[in-house]
Every structure is written in C-alpha cells, then in structure tokens.
Amino acid sequence: MNVLTRRMRIGLIWLACLGVLVSVAYAEKAYVQSKSAPLWAGKTSLSQTVATVQFGQELEVLRKEEPWLEVRTSDGVTGWVSANRTSATQPSGGESLFAKAGQTFRQTEAAPVTASAGARGLDKVSEEYANRSSIPKQYQDTVDRMAAYRIPDPEVEGFLKDGRLGEYAQ
C-alpha cells in the first residue's frame, strides 16, 4: 500500500508539472503593432508609464478588460496596454530594408522636444519667423496663452471616453 501511495503521489506531481508546462506553452500572446506603445500602471493613459514596448515585441496576455490588455513583457514587467496597439498575430517584415522602412514610418510619435515646445509658447525659431513676418505681438501673445492653457486630466479622460477616442476607440 505504501509503494502504491508513493507512486500515486509521484504521478500526481508529474501531472501537475505537465499542466504547468502546457499552460505556459499555450498562454495567450499579443504583439505590438505600433512603432512603440506605453505600458501603463493602470487602465488609463493618465496612469504612470511603467515601460515602453516596441513594434513586434511579444507580450503575454494576463487579462482582458476592453479596451485594455494586462500584459507581461519578456523582462517580467507587468502593465496595461491599449488593445488597439496590439494584434494576436506576429507582425511580418523581419529585417528586410522595406520592413525597416515601414516600421520607421508606422505611427511615429512626436519628439519630446516638439511636444514640450507648445507648453513653453513659441520656440525661438518660431518667434524669429513671427518677427520677420511682421506678425503682431498681440497674435504671438495669443498663441502663447493658448499653448499654456491646461485641461485637467479627468476632463481629458472624460472627453476620450465619451468620444470613444484613443484607447477607448472601438
């Protein structure tokens, strides 16, 4: 009886190990389809960014809550990504010259310098152009005021949800 019980225990352990291996092998995968995508700490683009994933990167899907996916990267970083930035199929292209060119032009993001320039008002080049073109100072000041205007994050979030824009698009 003792030998039979021991064999049953060993068999159950092997079965459990096999189950774990099968579940890992069949874990749902998603692939990044945009040039890059932020991985958020929460299910909103107002959350802190925990990582940035790149085109073609494989992600393990942990949970789905439309329009979001909770994922884990190969480095073990866990976070939320907008489902419209991913696909269930791995992107083709590889290392060919045309594939690299396509990846370069795919959903390019604004450079941080460009994105932050608006927050400071007219940059030096724009200001010099405005002065050379005889654009009145009052118009330059108006552009600076508009660029400095901040919309509260909850208001932006509500706008995106109501309009089904960005990560809320369907």
C-alpha positions as CSV (number, residue, x, y, z in Angstrom):
1,M,0.0,0.0,0.0
2,N,2.8,2.4,0.9
3,V,4.5,1.8,-2.5
4,L,1.2,2.4,-4.4
5,T,0.6,5.6,-2.5
6,R,4.1,6.8,-3.3
7,R,3.7,6.1,-7.0
8,M,0.3,7.9,-7.0
9,R,2.0,10.9,-5.4
10,I,4.8,10.9,-7.9
11,G,2.3,10.5,-10.7
12,L,0.2,13.5,-9.5
13,I,3.3,15.6,-9.2
14,W,4.3,14.8,-12.8
15,L,0.7,15.6,-13.9
16,A,0.8,18.9,-12.1
17,C,4.2,19.8,-13.8
18,L,2.8,18.8,-17.2
19,G,-0.2,21.0,-16.6
20,V,2.0,24.0,-15.8
21,L,4.1,23.4,-18.8
22,V,1.1,23.1,-21.1
23,S,-0.5,26.3,-19.6
24,V,2.8,28.2,-20.2
25,A,3.1,26.9,-23.7
26,Y,-0.5,27.9,-24.5
27,A,-0.5,31.3,-22.8
28,E,-2.2,33.9,-24.9
29,K,0.2,36.2,-26.7
30,A,-0.2,39.6,-28.2
31,Y,2.2,41.5,-30.4
32,V,2.9,45.3,-30.5
33,Q,1.6,46.7,-33.9
34,S,2.6,50.3,-33.5
35,K,6.1,51.7,-33.6
36,S,6.0,51.8,-29.8
37,A,3.3,51.7,-27.1
38,P,3.4,52.8,-23.5
39,L,2.8,50.2,-20.8
40,W,0.7,51.8,-18.1
41,A,0.4,51.1,-14.4
42,G,-3.4,51.2,-14.6
43,K,-6.2,51.1,-17.2
44,T,-5.9,54.7,-18.3
45,S,-3.4,56.8,-20.2
46,L,-3.3,59.1,-17.2
47,S,-1.6,56.3,-15.2
48,Q,2.2,56.2,-14.7
49,T,4.1,54.7,-17.6
50,V,6.0,51.6,-16.4
51,A,7.7,50.7,-19.7
52,T,7.6,51.3,-23.4
53,V,7.1,48.3,-25.7
54,Q,8.4,48.2,-29.3
55,F,7.0,47.1,-32.7
56,G,6.8,43.3,-32.9
57,Q,7.5,42.7,-29.2
58,E,5.7,39.7,-27.8
59,L,3.6,40.2,-24.8
60,E,1.9,37.6,-22.6
61,V,-1.8,38.5,-22.0
62,L,-2.7,38.1,-18.4
63,R,-6.2,39.6,-18.5
64,K,-8.6,41.4,-20.9
65,E,-10.7,44.3,-19.9
66,E,-11.8,46.1,-23.1
67,P,-10.3,48.2,-24.5
68,W,-7.3,47.2,-22.3
69,L,-5.0,44.2,-22.0
70,E,-3.0,43.5,-18.9
71,V,0.3,42.1,-20.2
72,R,3.7,40.9,-19.1
73,T,6.9,41.5,-21.1
74,S,9.7,39.0,-21.6
75,D,11.6,41.1,-18.9
76,G,8.8,40.4,-16.4
77,V,7.3,43.9,-16.5
78,T,3.6,43.9,-16.0
79,G,1.2,46.7,-17.1
80,W,-1.7,47.7,-19.2
81,V,-1.6,48.4,-22.9
82,S,-4.4,49.7,-25.2
83,A,-5.7,46.7,-27.2
84,N,-5.7,48.7,-30.4
85,R,-1.9,48.9,-30.2
86,T,-1.6,45.1,-30.4
87,S,-2.5,42.1,-32.5
88,A,-2.9,38.4,-31.9
89,T,-0.6,37.7,-34.8
90,Q,3.1,38.4,-35.0
91,P,3.8,41.2,-37.5
92,S,5.7,40.2,-40.6
93,G,8.5,42.0,-42.1
94,G,11.6,40.7,-40.4
95,E,14.9,42.5,-41.2
96,S,14.4,43.5,-44.8
97,L,15.1,47.0,-45.9
98,F,11.4,47.6,-46.8
99,A,10.2,46.2,-43.4
100,K,12.6,48.5,-41.5
101,A,11.4,51.5,-43.6
102,G,7.8,50.6,-42.8
103,Q,8.5,50.3,-39.1
104,T,10.2,53.7,-39.2
105,F,7.1,55.4,-40.6
106,R,4.5,53.4,-38.7
107,Q,2.7,55.5,-36.2
108,T,5.5,57.9,-35.5
109,E,5.2,59.8,-32.3
110,A,6.1,63.5,-31.7
111,A,9.5,64.0,-30.4
112,P,9.7,65.1,-26.8
113,V,11.2,68.5,-27.9
114,T,8.3,69.1,-30.3
115,A,5.7,68.0,-27.8
116,S,7.0,70.2,-25.0
117,A,7.7,73.3,-27.1
118,G,4.0,74.1,-27.1
119,A,3.9,74.2,-23.3
120,R,6.6,76.9,-23.4
121,G,4.9,79.0,-26.1
122,L,6.6,80.0,-29.3
123,D,10.1,78.5,-29.5
124,K,13.0,80.7,-30.7
125,V,12.8,79.7,-34.4
126,S,9.0,80.3,-34.5
127,E,9.4,83.6,-32.6
128,E,12.1,84.8,-35.1
129,Y,9.8,83.8,-38.0
130,A,6.9,85.7,-36.5
131,N,9.0,88.8,-36.0
132,R,10.4,88.6,-39.6
133,S,6.9,88.1,-41.0
134,S,5.6,91.1,-39.1
135,I,3.1,89.1,-37.2
136,P,1.8,91.4,-34.5
137,K,3.0,90.9,-30.9
138,Q,-0.7,90.5,-29.7
139,Y,-1.1,87.4,-32.0
140,Q,2.2,86.0,-30.7
141,D,0.9,86.5,-27.1
142,T,-2.4,84.9,-28.0
143,V,-0.6,81.8,-29.3
144,D,1.5,81.7,-26.1
145,R,-1.7,81.9,-23.9
146,M,-3.4,79.1,-25.9
147,A,-0.3,76.9,-25.6
148,A,-0.1,77.5,-21.9
149,Y,-3.8,76.5,-21.3
150,R,-4.1,73.2,-19.4
151,I,-7.1,71.0,-19.5
152,P,-7.4,68.9,-16.3
153,D,-6.6,65.2,-16.7
154,P,-10.1,64.0,-15.6
155,E,-11.7,66.2,-18.2
156,V,-9.4,64.8,-21.0
157,E,-10.2,61.3,-19.8
158,G,-14.0,62.0,-19.9
159,F,-13.6,63.5,-23.4
160,L,-11.8,60.4,-24.7
161,K,-14.3,58.0,-23.2
162,D,-17.4,60.0,-24.4
163,G,-16.0,60.3,-27.9
164,R,-14.5,56.8,-28.0
165,L,-11.2,58.2,-28.9
166,G,-7.6,57.0,-28.4
167,E,-7.5,53.8,-26.2
168,Y,-11.3,54.0,-26.0
169,A,-11.8,53.6,-29.7
170,Q,-13.7,50.6,-30.9
